[in-house]
């Protein structure tokens, strides 16, 4: 646990020191690049250097790598997506091992998020704070393949902004070679154009509540209709087993309400883009109380929420429609303190409850 806390504190302290003094122009750009590189290297090393016992699936991926390495061509581990098999095979051919795989996956996962924050966030430091405080980073110790797929999506997010659907589709196809769930990223392309109004937000929340109460019978009906012998046809794979997180659900709803209040109060022009992911995150968190599979969708919303928080609570002058009153500025200070407090407490909660079996941390 100490390793995570020290790493977390070091990153924040370095960030504060790097950005103190309100640098501008080329100096600001240089400092921002330094902090981004420092964060990538720091958290890549932490995740890549973990022992096999850290994380629920780390040891499993060591075994998978050995199977792929010892099999001819891409025939090893036939239940694994071919893109991941090819990655393991390529690492083995270059003389690497399962440890190399961890470093590669950690680098891709961390760098995709940091570069995403670097490009779109109003505060790289704030986004990094949220990124580490919420469960995205620690969950990456286990969900290697899906995080690789999502990293490809983050690297190509500019295609969403440029409205280049054909190339976006090709990107999703590439991502699906690492995890089939990449097809779920396609609706995210259409979220970009949604203008969130109070009615739409309330409608989504109301629909989520209805789904929560009727979720189990809906899943049972669907599974009976499929009538398959696959593991995916078992009710425990979808609802009930390993679900939970009432406290997590409440936390995400508090974050949503905080952003929602400030989105309307400050008349922010572009905060709408990433705000939708705070809604999606809260919706998934509510359903996750009884549906275990939504935990992965929750994780994938976090990088966007990490951008939405500073974008809405720390808007630049060009992102507001009018001069902010002293009262609004004071309110923003209060709301930022609330977010910081929530994230700090949740980070401690994950370590204390041993989220994803990451405690105690052991080096390779």
Helices and strands as residue ranges (DSSP letters): H 2-19, H 25-48, H 58-70, H 82-93, H 98-120, H 124-133, H 136-139, H 144-155, H 158-161, H 165-176, G 180-185, H 186-191, H 198-226, G 231-233, H 235-238, H 246-265, H 272-288, H 294-313, G 317-319, H 326-352, G 355-357
